[in-house]
Amino acid sequence: MMKLKGHCLVLVMTSALFLSTAIPTLAAEAGRYQALEISVGKKSEYTIFILDTKEGHMWLLETKESRVDGKLSGGLKYQGKLRSGNKAGEIIFQFGKTE
């Protein structure tokens, strides 16, 4: 039952995001938003990465299950915007030790 509630919450939150941003240009931009489940927690908890393939915006849709009453809660977190490079192979972000 909890798994079904989790799927419903994810569906409602994801639908709200897509409907609020994609309806005006849905026909012209099919496939613009891509989603990938990257869960690492319980089966009833979800983390879904959402990417706007046109503008590079990123979000995380997260749900959590309460330890007290088992209710699900969640939120949609904006993660920023990707920056494209000027040519193939260009490093646009580097970290750690470089030589």
C-alpha positions as CSV (number, residue, x, y, z in Angstrom):
1,M,0.0,0.0,0.0
2,M,2.8,2.4,0.9
3,K,4.5,1.8,-2.5
4,L,1.2,2.7,-4.3
5,K,1.0,6.0,-2.2
6,G,4.6,6.8,-3.1
7,H,4.0,6.3,-6.8
8,C,0.9,8.5,-6.6
9,L,2.8,11.3,-4.9
10,V,5.6,11.1,-7.4
11,L,3.1,11.1,-10.3
12,V,1.2,14.1,-8.9
13,M,4.4,16.2,-8.3
14,T,6.0,15.3,-11.6
15,S,2.7,16.0,-13.5
16,A,2.4,19.4,-11.8
17,L,5.9,20.3,-12.9
18,F,5.4,19.3,-16.4
19,L,1.9,20.7,-16.8
20,S,3.0,24.1,-15.4
21,T,6.0,24.4,-17.7
22,A,5.4,22.3,-20.8
23,I,1.7,22.6,-21.9
24,P,2.2,25.8,-23.9
25,T,4.8,24.2,-26.1
26,L,4.2,20.5,-25.7
27,A,3.7,19.6,-29.3
28,A,6.9,21.5,-30.4
29,E,9.1,20.2,-27.6
30,A,8.3,16.5,-27.2
31,G,10.9,14.8,-25.1
32,R,12.3,18.1,-23.7
33,Y,12.1,16.9,-20.1
34,Q,13.9,13.7,-19.2
35,A,13.6,11.9,-15.8
36,L,15.8,9.2,-14.2
37,E,15.1,7.5,-10.9
38,I,18.2,7.5,-8.7
39,S,16.7,6.2,-5.5
40,V,19.1,4.9,-2.8
41,G,16.7,4.6,0.1
42,K,13.7,2.5,1.0
43,K,11.5,1.1,-1.7
44,S,8.8,3.6,-0.8
45,E,11.2,6.5,-1.0
46,Y,12.1,8.0,-4.4
47,T,14.7,10.4,-5.8
48,I,14.1,11.3,-9.4
49,F,16.5,13.5,-11.4
50,I,14.7,15.7,-14.0
51,L,16.6,17.5,-16.8
52,D,15.3,20.2,-19.2
53,T,17.2,19.2,-22.3
54,K,16.5,22.5,-24.0
55,E,17.7,25.0,-21.4
56,G,19.8,22.8,-19.1
57,H,17.8,23.2,-15.9
58,M,17.9,20.4,-13.3
59,W,15.6,19.3,-10.5
60,L,15.5,16.5,-7.9
61,L,12.0,15.2,-6.9
62,E,12.4,13.6,-3.5
63,T,10.0,11.7,-1.3
64,K,10.5,10.4,2.2
65,E,8.5,8.1,4.5
66,S,7.9,9.2,8.1
67,R,9.3,6.8,10.7
68,V,6.4,7.7,13.0
69,D,3.3,7.2,10.9
70,G,4.5,6.0,7.5
71,K,3.2,9.0,5.7
72,L,5.0,10.2,2.6
73,S,6.3,13.8,2.1
74,G,8.5,15.3,-0.5
75,G,9.6,18.2,-2.5
76,L,11.0,19.4,-5.8
77,K,14.5,21.0,-5.4
78,Y,16.0,23.1,-8.2
79,Q,19.6,22.0,-8.7
80,G,20.8,24.7,-11.1
81,K,21.5,25.0,-14.8
82,L,24.1,23.2,-16.9
83,R,26.5,25.2,-19.0
84,S,27.4,24.0,-22.4
85,G,30.9,24.1,-23.9
86,N,32.0,25.8,-27.0
87,K,33.4,22.6,-28.6
88,A,33.4,18.8,-28.1
89,G,35.8,17.7,-25.4
90,E,36.0,21.1,-23.7
91,I,36.3,20.8,-19.9
92,I,33.7,23.1,-18.3
93,F,34.2,22.1,-14.7
94,Q,37.2,20.5,-13.0
95,F,37.9,19.4,-9.5
96,G,40.5,17.6,-7.5
97,K,44.2,17.4,-8.3
98,T,45.3,18.5,-11.8
99,E,48.7,18.2,-13.4
